[in-house]
C-alpha cells in the first residue's frame, strides 16, 4: 500500500512541474490541427477521386 501512496505523491509532484499551455496557445494549436486535417483530407479525397476515375477508364 505504501508503494501506491508513494507513486501518487510522485505523480502529484511531477504534475506541479508541468508547464501547462494557456488559452491562446490551446486555441492556436487546435486551429493548426483543424486546418491541417482539412487540407490532408481534401488532398486524399482528390487523390481517391482521380484514382477511381482512372480505374473506371481502365475497366471499360
PQR file with spaces between the fields and no chain letter, atoms N, CA, C, O and H, PARSE charges and radii, in Angstrom:
ATOM       1  N    UNK     1       0.826   -1.197    0.000 -0.4000 1.5000
ATOM       2  CA   UNK     1       0.000    0.000    0.000 -0.0000 2.0000
ATOM       3  C    UNK     1       0.868    1.257    0.000  0.5500 1.7000
ATOM       4  O    UNK     1       0.501    2.269   -0.598 -0.5500 1.4000
ATOM       5  N    UNK     2       2.005    1.194    0.663 -0.4000 1.5000
ATOM       6  CA   UNK     2       2.865    2.373    0.715 -0.0000 2.0000
ATOM       7  C    UNK     2       3.453    2.703   -0.650  0.5500 1.7000
ATOM       8  O    UNK     2       3.717    3.867   -0.953 -0.5500 1.4000
ATOM       9  H    UNK     2       2.304    0.373    1.148  0.4000 1.0000
ATOM      10  N    UNK     3       3.659    1.678   -1.475 -0.4000 1.5000
ATOM      11  CA   UNK     3       4.176    1.925   -2.829 -0.0000 2.0000
ATOM      12  C    UNK     3       3.165    2.699   -3.669  0.5500 1.7000
ATOM      13  O    UNK     3       3.548    3.560   -4.461 -0.5500 1.4000
ATOM      14  H    UNK     3       3.445    0.733   -1.229  0.4000 1.0000
ATOM      15  N    UNK     4       1.901    2.403   -3.504 -0.4000 1.5000
ATOM      16  CA   UNK     4       0.855    3.106   -4.240 -0.0000 2.0000
ATOM      17  C    UNK     4       0.788    4.566   -3.793  0.5500 1.7000
ATOM      18  O    UNK     4       0.681    5.470   -4.622 -0.5500 1.4000
ATOM      19  H    UNK     4       1.591    1.704   -2.860  0.4000 1.0000
ATOM      20  N    UNK     5       0.852    4.789   -2.494 -0.4000 1.5000
ATOM      21  CA   UNK     5       0.823    6.159   -1.973 -0.0000 2.0000
ATOM      22  C    UNK     5       2.035    6.933   -2.469  0.5500 1.7000
ATOM      23  O    UNK     5       1.914    8.090   -2.870 -0.5500 1.4000
ATOM      24  H    UNK     5       0.939    4.054   -1.821  0.4000 1.0000
ATOM      25  N    UNK     6       3.204    6.296   -2.443 -0.4000 1.5000
ATOM      26  CA   UNK     6       4.420    6.947   -2.947 -0.0000 2.0000
ATOM      27  C    UNK     6       4.290    7.280   -4.428  0.5500 1.7000
ATOM      28  O    UNK     6       4.706    8.350   -4.872 -0.5500 1.4000
ATOM      29  H    UNK     6       3.301    5.356   -2.118  0.4000 1.0000
ATOM      30  N    UNK     7       3.713    6.359   -5.184 -0.4000 1.5000
ATOM      31  CA   UNK     7       3.518    6.597   -6.610 -0.0000 2.0000
ATOM      32  C    UNK     7       2.664    7.844   -6.839  0.5500 1.7000
ATOM      33  O    UNK     7       3.028    8.707   -7.638 -0.5500 1.4000
ATOM      34  H    UNK     7       3.375    5.489   -4.824  0.4000 1.0000
ATOM      35  N    UNK     8       1.546    7.940   -6.150 -0.4000 1.5000
ATOM      36  CA   UNK     8       0.655    9.086   -6.345 -0.0000 2.0000
ATOM      37  C    UNK     8       1.270   10.392   -5.842  0.5500 1.7000
ATOM      38  O    UNK     8       0.996   11.452   -6.404 -0.5500 1.4000
ATOM      39  H    UNK     8       1.250    7.239   -5.501  0.4000 1.0000
ATOM      40  N    UNK     9       2.077   10.337   -4.820 -0.4000 1.5000
ATOM      41  CA   UNK     9       2.796   11.535   -4.376 -0.0000 2.0000
ATOM      42  C    UNK     9       3.776   11.996   -5.447  0.5500 1.7000
ATOM      43  O    UNK     9       3.886   13.188   -5.731 -0.5500 1.4000
ATOM      44  H    UNK     9       2.300    9.475   -4.364  0.4000 1.0000
ATOM      45  N    UNK    10       4.488   11.033   -6.039 -0.4000 1.5000
ATOM      46  CA   UNK    10       5.428   11.369   -7.110 -0.0000 2.0000
ATOM      47  C    UNK    10       4.708   11.953   -8.326  0.5500 1.7000
ATOM      48  O    UNK    10       5.182   12.906   -8.945 -0.5500 1.4000
ATOM      49  H    UNK    10       4.398   10.065   -5.808  0.4000 1.0000
ATOM      50  N    UNK    11       3.566   11.371   -8.653 -0.4000 1.5000
ATOM      51  CA   UNK    11       2.772   11.896   -9.771 -0.0000 2.0000
ATOM      52  C    UNK    11       2.350   13.324   -9.482  0.5500 1.7000
ATOM      53  O    UNK    11       2.432   14.188  -10.355 -0.5500 1.4000
ATOM      54  H    UNK    11       3.181   10.597   -8.151  0.4000 1.0000
ATOM      55  N    UNK    12       1.907   13.570   -8.287 -0.4000 1.5000
ATOM      56  CA   UNK    12       1.478   14.915   -7.887 -0.0000 2.0000
ATOM      57  C    UNK    12       2.634   15.912   -7.993  0.5500 1.7000
ATOM      58  O    UNK    12       2.448   17.028   -8.478 -0.5500 1.4000
ATOM      59  H    UNK    12       1.841   12.868   -7.578  0.4000 1.0000
ATOM      60  N    UNK    13       3.809   15.518   -7.547 -0.4000 1.5000
ATOM      61  CA   UNK    13       4.976   16.398   -7.642 -0.0000 2.0000
ATOM      62  C    UNK    13       5.361   16.676   -9.091  0.5500 1.7000
ATOM      63  O    UNK    13       5.714   17.803   -9.438 -0.5500 1.4000
ATOM      64  H    UNK    13       3.960   14.612   -7.153  0.4000 1.0000
ATOM      65  N    UNK    14       5.292   15.651   -9.935 -0.4000 1.5000
ATOM      66  CA   UNK    14       5.627   15.844  -11.352 -0.0000 2.0000
ATOM      67  C    UNK    14       4.626   16.769  -12.039  0.5500 1.7000
ATOM      68  O    UNK    14       5.004   17.594  -12.872 -0.5500 1.4000
ATOM      69  H    UNK    14       5.005   14.735   -9.654  0.4000 1.0000
ATOM      70  N    UNK    15       3.358   16.629  -11.691 -0.4000 1.5000
ATOM      71  CA   UNK    15       2.337   17.477  -12.305 -0.0000 2.0000
ATOM      72  C    UNK    15       2.491   18.935  -11.890  0.5500 1.7000
ATOM      73  O    UNK    15       2.074   19.827  -12.629 -0.5500 1.4000
ATOM      74  H    UNK    15       3.051   15.960  -11.015  0.4000 1.0000
ATOM      75  N    UNK    16       3.076   19.195  -10.734 -0.4000 1.5000
ATOM      76  CA   UNK    16       3.339   20.569  -10.330 -0.0000 2.0000
ATOM      77  C    UNK    16       4.411   21.209  -11.203  0.5500 1.7000
ATOM      78  O    UNK    16       4.436   22.429  -11.368 -0.5500 1.4000
ATOM      79  H    UNK    16       3.415   18.471  -10.134  0.4000 1.0000
ATOM      80  N    UNK    17       5.303   20.382  -11.766 -0.4000 1.5000
ATOM      81  CA   UNK    17       6.401   20.890  -12.599 -0.0000 2.0000
ATOM      82  C    UNK    17       5.992   21.151  -14.046  0.5500 1.7000
ATOM      83  O    UNK    17       6.713   21.821  -14.786 -0.5500 1.4000
ATOM      84  H    UNK    17       5.283   19.392  -11.631  0.4000 1.0000
ATOM      85  N    UNK    18       4.860   20.633  -14.440 -0.4000 1.5000
ATOM      86  CA   UNK    18       4.414   20.764  -15.832 -0.0000 2.0000
ATOM      87  C    UNK    18       4.075   22.214  -16.138  0.5500 1.7000
ATOM      88  O    UNK    18       3.428   22.898  -15.345 -0.5500 1.4000
ATOM      89  H    UNK    18       4.275   20.089  -13.839  0.4000 1.0000
ATOM      90  N    UNK    19       4.524   22.669  -17.303 -0.4000 1.5000
ATOM      91  CA   UNK    19       4.144   23.998  -17.780 -0.0000 2.0000
ATOM      92  C    UNK    19       2.922   23.816  -18.682  0.5500 1.7000
ATOM      93  O    UNK    19       3.039   23.343  -19.813 -0.5500 1.4000
ATOM      94  H    UNK    19       5.049   22.113  -17.948  0.4000 1.0000
ATOM      95  N    UNK    20       1.775   24.189  -18.180 -0.4000 1.5000
ATOM      96  CA   UNK    20       0.541   23.989  -18.920 -0.0000 2.0000
ATOM      97  C    UNK    20       0.350   25.128  -19.919  0.5500 1.7000
ATOM      98  O    UNK    20       0.676   26.274  -19.610 -0.5500 1.4000
ATOM      99  H    UNK    20       1.680   24.574  -17.261  0.4000 1.0000
ATOM     100  N    UNK    21      -0.175   24.834  -21.116 -0.4000 1.5000
ATOM     101  CA   UNK    21      -0.405   25.897  -22.100 -0.0000 2.0000
ATOM     102  C    UNK    21      -1.547   26.807  -21.656  0.5500 1.7000
ATOM     103  O    UNK    21      -2.464   26.393  -20.947 -0.5500 1.4000
ATOM     104  H    UNK    21      -0.440   23.903  -21.368  0.4000 1.0000
ATOM     105  N    UNK    22      -1.459   28.065  -22.098 -0.4000 1.5000
ATOM     106  CA   UNK    22      -2.549   28.979  -21.764 -0.0000 2.0000
ATOM     107  C    UNK    22      -3.640   28.890  -22.835  0.5500 1.7000
ATOM     108  O    UNK    22      -3.510   28.142  -23.804 -0.5500 1.4000
ATOM     109  H    UNK    22      -0.714   28.402  -22.674  0.4000 1.0000
ATOM     110  N    UNK    23      -4.692   29.644  -22.655 -0.4000 1.5000
ATOM     111  CA   UNK    23      -5.854   29.549  -23.545 -0.0000 2.0000
ATOM     112  C    UNK    23      -5.493   29.890  -24.987  0.5500 1.7000
ATOM     113  O    UNK    23      -5.943   29.213  -25.912 -0.5500 1.4000
ATOM     114  H    UNK    23      -4.798   30.252  -21.868  0.4000 1.0000
ATOM     115  N    UNK    24      -4.683   30.933  -25.191 -0.4000 1.5000
ATOM     116  CA   UNK    24      -4.311   31.329  -26.551 -0.0000 2.0000
ATOM     117  C    UNK    24      -3.486   30.241  -27.251  0.5500 1.7000
ATOM     118  O    UNK    24      -3.664   30.000  -28.445 -0.5500 1.4000
ATOM     119  H    UNK    24      -4.317   31.482  -24.440  0.4000 1.0000
ATOM     120  N    UNK    25      -2.599   29.597  -26.520 -0.4000 1.5000
ATOM     121  CA   UNK    25      -1.795   28.527  -27.106 -0.0000 2.0000
ATOM     122  C    UNK    25      -2.665   27.335  -27.496  0.5500 1.7000
ATOM     123  O    UNK    25      -2.448   26.715  -28.537 -0.5500 1.4000
ATOM     124  H    UNK    25      -2.454   29.793  -25.550  0.4000 1.0000
ATOM     125  N    UNK    26      -3.630   27.025  -26.672 -0.4000 1.5000
ATOM     126  CA   UNK    26      -4.530   25.904  -26.968 -0.0000 2.0000
ATOM     127  C    UNK    26      -5.362   26.211  -28.207  0.5500 1.7000
ATOM     128  O    UNK    26      -5.537   25.349  -29.068 -0.5500 1.4000
ATOM     129  H    UNK    26      -3.806   27.528  -25.826  0.4000 1.0000
ATOM     130  N    UNK    27      -5.872   27.428  -28.301 -0.4000 1.5000
ATOM     131  CA   UNK    27      -6.685   27.809  -29.460 -0.0000 2.0000
ATOM     132  C    UNK    27      -5.838   27.778  -30.728  0.5500 1.7000
ATOM     133  O    UNK    27      -6.303   27.298  -31.762 -0.5500 1.4000
ATOM     134  H    UNK    27      -5.730   28.129  -27.602  0.4000 1.0000
ATOM     135  N    UNK    28      -4.612   28.278  -30.670 -0.4000 1.5000
ATOM     136  CA   UNK    28      -3.729   28.273  -31.833 -0.0000 2.0000
ATOM     137  C    UNK    28      -3.407   26.851  -32.279  0.5500 1.7000
ATOM     138  O    UNK    28      -3.477   26.536  -33.467 -0.5500 1.4000
ATOM     139  H    UNK    28      -4.235   28.667  -29.830  0.4000 1.0000
ATOM     140  N    UNK    29      -3.058   26.002  -31.332 -0.4000 1.5000
ATOM     141  CA   UNK    29      -2.717   24.623  -31.672 -0.0000 2.0000
ATOM     142  C    UNK    29      -3.926   23.880  -32.242  0.5500 1.7000
ATOM     143  O    UNK    29      -3.785   23.089  -33.175 -0.5500 1.4000
ATOM     144  H    UNK    29      -3.001   26.258  -30.367  0.4000 1.0000
ATOM     145  N    UNK    30      -5.102   24.130  -31.690 -0.4000 1.5000
ATOM     146  CA   UNK    30      -6.315   23.493  -32.193 -0.0000 2.0000
ATOM     147  C    UNK    30      -6.621   23.948  -33.614  0.5500 1.7000
ATOM     148  O    UNK    30      -7.010   23.139  -34.457 -0.5500 1.4000
ATOM     149  H    UNK    30      -5.217   24.773  -30.933  0.4000 1.0000
ATOM     150  N    UNK    31      -6.447   25.227  -33.879 -0.4000 1.5000
ATOM     151  CA   UNK    31      -6.687   25.747  -35.225 -0.0000 2.0000
ATOM     152  C    UNK    31      -5.720   25.121  -36.227  0.5500 1.7000
ATOM     153  O    UNK    31      -6.120   24.772  -37.337 -0.5500 1.4000
ATOM     154  H    UNK    31      -6.131   25.884  -33.195  0.4000 1.0000
ATOM     155  N    UNK    32      -4.466   24.978  -35.849 -0.4000 1.5000
ATOM     156  CA   UNK    32      -3.479   24.352  -36.743 -0.0000 2.0000
ATOM     157  C    UNK    32      -3.873   22.916  -37.042  0.5500 1.7000
ATOM     158  O    UNK    32      -3.794   22.480  -38.190 -0.5500 1.4000
ATOM     159  H    UNK    32      -4.141   25.262  -34.947  0.4000 1.0000
ATOM     160  N    UNK    33      -4.292   22.184  -36.036 -0.4000 1.5000
ATOM     161  CA   UNK    33      -4.687   20.784  -36.231 -0.0000 2.0000
ATOM     162  C    UNK    33      -5.912   20.687  -37.142  0.5500 1.7000
ATOM     163  O    UNK    33      -5.957   19.835  -38.030 -0.5500 1.4000
ATOM     164  H    UNK    33      -4.356   22.539  -35.103  0.4000 1.0000
ATOM     165  N    UNK    34      -6.896   21.546  -36.930 -0.4000 1.5000
ATOM     166  CA   UNK    34      -8.111   21.501  -37.757 -0.0000 2.0000
ATOM     167  C    UNK    34      -7.789   21.852  -39.200  0.5500 1.7000
ATOM     168  O    UNK    34      -8.267   21.182  -40.115 -0.5500 1.4000
ATOM     169  H    UNK    34      -6.859   22.238  -36.209  0.4000 1.0000
ATOM     170  N    UNK    35      -6.991   22.884  -39.421 -0.4000 1.5000
ATOM     171  CA   UNK    35      -6.632   23.288  -40.783 -0.0000 2.0000
ATOM     172  C    UNK    35      -5.820   22.197  -41.468  0.5500 1.7000
ATOM     173  O    UNK    35      -6.075   21.876  -42.629 -0.5500 1.4000
ATOM     174  H    UNK    35      -6.603   23.428  -38.677  0.4000 1.0000
ATOM     175  N    UNK    36      -4.852   21.626  -40.773 -0.4000 1.5000
ATOM     176  CA   UNK    36      -4.044   20.552  -41.357 -0.0000 2.0000
ATOM     177  C    UNK    36      -4.910   19.350  -41.701  0.5500 1.7000
ATOM     178  O    UNK    36      -4.723   18.729  -42.747 -0.5500 1.4000
ATOM     179  H    UNK    36      -4.644   21.886  -39.830  0.4000 1.0000
ATOM     180  N    UNK    37      -5.852   19.018  -40.832 -0.4000 1.5000
ATOM     181  CA   UNK    37      -6.751   17.890  -41.088 -0.0000 2.0000
ATOM     182  C    UNK    37      -7.614   18.146  -42.317  0.5500 1.7000
ATOM     183  O    UNK    37      -7.815   17.242  -43.128 -0.5500 1.4000
ATOM     184  H    UNK    37      -6.004   19.523  -39.982  0.4000 1.0000
ATOM     185  N    UNK    38      -8.124   19.359  -42.464 -0.4000 1.5000
ATOM     186  CA   UNK    38      -8.942   19.686  -43.631 -0.0000 2.0000
ATOM     187  C    UNK    38      -8.121   19.623  -44.923  0.5500 1.7000
ATOM     188  O    UNK    38      -8.597   19.107  -45.934 -0.5500 1.4000
ATOM     189  H    UNK    38      -7.960   20.094  -41.805  0.4000 1.0000
ATOM     190  N    UNK    39      -6.903   20.143  -44.893 -0.4000 1.5000
ATOM     191  CA   UNK    39      -6.049   20.122  -46.080 -0.0000 2.0000
ATOM     192  C    UNK    39      -5.705   18.690  -46.477  0.5500 1.7000
ATOM     193  O    UNK    39      -5.798   18.329  -47.650 -0.5500 1.4000
ATOM     194  H    UNK    39      -6.516   20.562  -44.072  0.4000 1.0000
ATOM     195  N    UNK    40      -5.311   17.881  -45.510 -0.4000 1.5000
ATOM     196  CA   UNK    40      -4.940   16.490  -45.811 -0.0000 2.0000
ATOM     197  C    UNK    40      -6.145   15.695  -46.288  0.5500 1.7000
ATOM     198  O    UNK    40      -6.022   14.891  -47.212 -0.5500 1.4000
ATOM     199  H    UNK    40      -5.236   18.173  -44.556  0.4000 1.0000
ATOM     200  N    UNK    41      -7.310   15.903  -45.676 -0.4000 1.5000
ATOM     201  CA   UNK    41      -8.495   15.162  -46.112 -0.0000 2.0000
ATOM     202  C    UNK    41      -8.922   15.587  -47.511  0.5500 1.7000
ATOM     203  O    UNK    41      -9.364   14.746  -48.294 -0.5500 1.4000
ATOM     204  H    UNK    41      -7.409   16.556  -44.926  0.4000 1.0000
ATOM     205  N    UNK    42      -8.801   16.872  -47.848 -0.4000 1.5000
ATOM     206  CA   UNK    42      -9.130   17.320  -49.202 -0.0000 2.0000
ATOM     207  C    UNK    42      -8.158   16.700  -50.209  0.5500 1.7000
ATOM     208  O    UNK    42      -8.575   16.259  -51.280 -0.5500 1.4000
ATOM     209  H    UNK    42      -8.442   17.555  -47.213  0.4000 1.0000
ATOM     210  N    UNK    43      -6.876   16.665  -49.873 -0.4000 1.5000
ATOM     211  CA   UNK    43      -5.870   16.064  -50.757 -0.0000 2.0000
ATOM     212  C    UNK    43      -6.152   14.582  -50.966  0.5500 1.7000
ATOM     213  O    UNK    43      -6.126   14.103  -52.099 -0.5500 1.4000
ATOM     214  H    UNK    43      -6.538   17.023  -49.002  0.4000 1.0000
ATOM     215  N    UNK    44      -6.419   13.854  -49.894 -0.4000 1.5000
ATOM     216  CA   UNK    44      -6.702   12.421  -50.023 -0.0000 2.0000
ATOM     217  C    UNK    44      -8.001   12.170  -50.780  0.5500 1.7000
ATOM     218  O    UNK    44      -8.093   11.209  -51.544 -0.5500 1.4000
ATOM     219  H    UNK    44      -6.440   14.244  -48.973  0.4000 1.0000
ATOM     220  N    UNK    45      -9.005   13.020  -50.579 -0.4000 1.5000
ATOM     221  CA   UNK    45     -10.251   12.884  -51.341 -0.0000 2.0000
ATOM     222  C    UNK    45     -10.023   13.108  -52.825  0.5500 1.7000
ATOM     223  O    UNK    45     -10.580   12.390  -53.656 -0.5500 1.4000
ATOM     224  H    UNK    45      -8.931   13.800  -49.959  0.4000 1.0000
ATOM     225  N    UNK    46      -9.209   14.098  -53.164 -0.4000 1.5000
ATOM     226  CA   UNK    46      -8.880   14.361  -54.561 -0.0000 2.0000
ATOM     227  C    UNK    46      -8.145   13.183  -55.189  0.5500 1.7000
ATOM     228  O    UNK    46      -8.483   12.755  -56.293 -0.5500 1.4000
ATOM     229  H    UNK    46      -8.756   14.680  -52.489  0.4000 1.0000
ATOM     230  N    UNK    47      -7.152   12.665  -54.496 -0.4000 1.5000
ATOM     231  CA   UNK    47      -6.404   11.514  -54.998 -0.0000 2.0000
ATOM     232  C    UNK    47      -7.326   10.308  -55.161  0.5500 1.7000
ATOM     233  O    UNK    47      -7.218    9.579  -56.146 -0.5500 1.4000
ATOM     234  H    UNK    47      -6.878   13.013  -53.600  0.4000 1.0000
ATOM     235  N    UNK    48      -8.223   10.093  -54.217 -0.4000 1.5000
ATOM     236  CA   UNK    48      -9.163    8.976  -54.289 -0.0000 2.0000
ATOM     237  C    UNK    48     -10.063    9.101  -55.524  0.5500 1.7000
ATOM     238  O    UNK    48     -10.282    8.121  -56.236 -0.5500 1.4000
ATOM     239  H    UNK    48      -8.312   10.686  -53.417  0.4000 1.0000
ATOM     240  N    UNK    49     -10.578   10.300  -55.771 -0.4000 1.5000
ATOM     241  CA   UNK    49     -11.434   10.502  -56.935 -0.0000 2.0000
ATOM     242  C    UNK    49     -10.672   10.317  -58.244  0.5500 1.7000
ATOM     243  O    UNK    49     -11.193    9.720  -59.187 -0.5500 1.4000
ATOM     244  H    UNK    49     -10.399   11.095  -55.192  0.4000 1.0000
ATOM     245  N    UNK    50      -9.455   10.820  -58.307 -0.4000 1.5000
ATOM     246  CA   UNK    50      -8.644   10.665  -59.527 -0.0000 2.0000
ATOM     247  C    UNK    50      -8.355    9.191  -59.782  0.5500 1.7000
ATOM     248  O    UNK    50      -8.483    8.719  -60.911 -0.5500 1.4000
ATOM     249  H    UNK    50      -9.032   11.306  -57.542  0.4000 1.0000
ATOM     250  N    UNK    51      -7.967    8.466  -58.744 -0.4000 1.5000
ATOM     251  CA   UNK    51      -7.684    7.039  -58.930 -0.0000 2.0000
ATOM     252  C    UNK    51      -8.950    6.260  -59.281  0.5500 1.7000
ATOM     253  O    UNK    51      -8.876    5.298  -60.045 -0.5500 1.4000
ATOM     254  H    UNK    51      -7.862    8.849  -57.827  0.4000 1.0000
ATOM     255  N    UNK    52     -10.104    6.645  -58.746 -0.4000 1.5000
ATOM     256  CA   UNK    52     -11.362    5.981  -59.105 -0.0000 2.0000
ATOM     257  C    UNK    52     -11.695    6.225  -60.569  0.5500 1.7000
ATOM     258  O    UNK    52     -12.155    5.315  -61.258 -0.5500 1.4000
ATOM     259  H    UNK    52     -10.164    7.427  -58.125  0.4000 1.0000
ATOM     260  N    UNK    53     -11.469    7.451  -61.056 -0.4000 1.5000
ATOM     261  CA   UNK    53     -11.715    7.740  -62.469 -0.0000 2.0000
ATOM     262  C    UNK    53     -10.771    6.953  -63.365  0.5500 1.7000
ATOM     263  O    UNK    53     -11.184    6.441  -64.405 -0.5500 1.4000
ATOM     264  H    UNK    53     -11.095    8.191  -60.496  0.4000 1.0000
ATOM     265  N    UNK    54      -9.516    6.855  -62.972 -0.4000 1.5000
ATOM     266  CA   UNK    54      -8.554    6.077  -63.767 -0.0000 2.0000
ATOM     267  C    UNK    54      -8.957    4.610  -63.792  0.5500 1.7000
ATOM     268  O    UNK    54      -8.889    3.969  -64.841 -0.5500 1.4000
ATOM     269  H    UNK    54      -9.180    7.271  -62.127  0.4000 1.0000
ATOM     270  N    UNK    55      -9.373    4.076  -62.661 -0.4000 1.5000
ATOM     271  CA   UNK    55      -9.795    2.678  -62.598 -0.0000 2.0000
ATOM     272  C    UNK    55     -11.031    2.434  -63.451  0.5500 1.7000
ATOM     273  O    UNK    55     -11.113    1.415  -64.137 -0.5500 1.4000
ATOM     274  H    UNK    55      -9.429    4.597  -61.809  0.4000 1.0000
ATOM     275  N    UNK    56     -11.995    3.353  -63.419 -0.4000 1.5000
ATOM     276  CA   UNK    56     -13.184    3.210  -64.273 -0.0000 2.0000
ATOM     277  C    UNK    56     -12.791    3.234  -65.740  0.5500 1.7000
ATOM     278  O    UNK    56     -13.320    2.458  -66.536 -0.5500 1.4000
ATOM     279  H    UNK    56     -11.928    4.180  -62.861  0.4000 1.0000
ATOM     280  N    UNK    57     -11.875    4.111  -66.103 -0.4000 1.5000
ATOM     281  CA   UNK    57     -11.428    4.202  -67.501 -0.0000 2.0000
ATOM     282  C    UNK    57     -10.737    2.905  -67.927  0.5500 1.7000
ATOM     283  O    UNK    57     -10.965    2.427  -69.038 -0.5500 1.4000
ATOM     284  H    UNK    57     -11.446    4.742  -65.456  0.4000 1.0000
ATOM     285  N    UNK    58      -9.915    2.339  -67.081 -0.4000 1.5000
ATOM     286  CA   UNK    58      -9.186    1.117  -67.409 -0.0000 2.0000
ATOM     287  C    UNK    58     -10.130   -0.062  -67.514  0.5500 1.7000
ATOM     288  O    UNK    58      -9.927   -0.920  -68.373 -0.5500 1.4000
ATOM     289  H    UNK    58      -9.730    2.727  -66.178  0.4000 1.0000
ATOM     290  N    UNK    59     -11.143   -0.143  -66.687 -0.4000 1.5000
ATOM     291  CA   UNK    59     -12.049   -1.277  -66.687 -0.0000 2.0000
ATOM     292  C    UNK    59     -13.091   -1.232  -67.792  0.5500 1.7000
ATOM     293  O    UNK    59     -13.751   -2.241  -68.040 -0.5500 1.4000
ATOM     294  H    UNK    59     -11.308    0.554  -65.989  0.4000 1.0000
ATOM     295  N    UNK    60     -13.266   -0.097  -68.466 -0.4000 1.5000
ATOM     296  CA   UNK    60     -14.241   -0.008  -69.551 -0.0000 2.0000
ATOM     297  C    UNK    60     -13.726   -0.611  -70.815  0.5500 1.7000
ATOM     298  O    UNK    60     -14.427   -0.617  -71.827 -0.5500 1.4000
ATOM     299  H    UNK    60     -12.730    0.723  -68.265  0.4000 1.0000
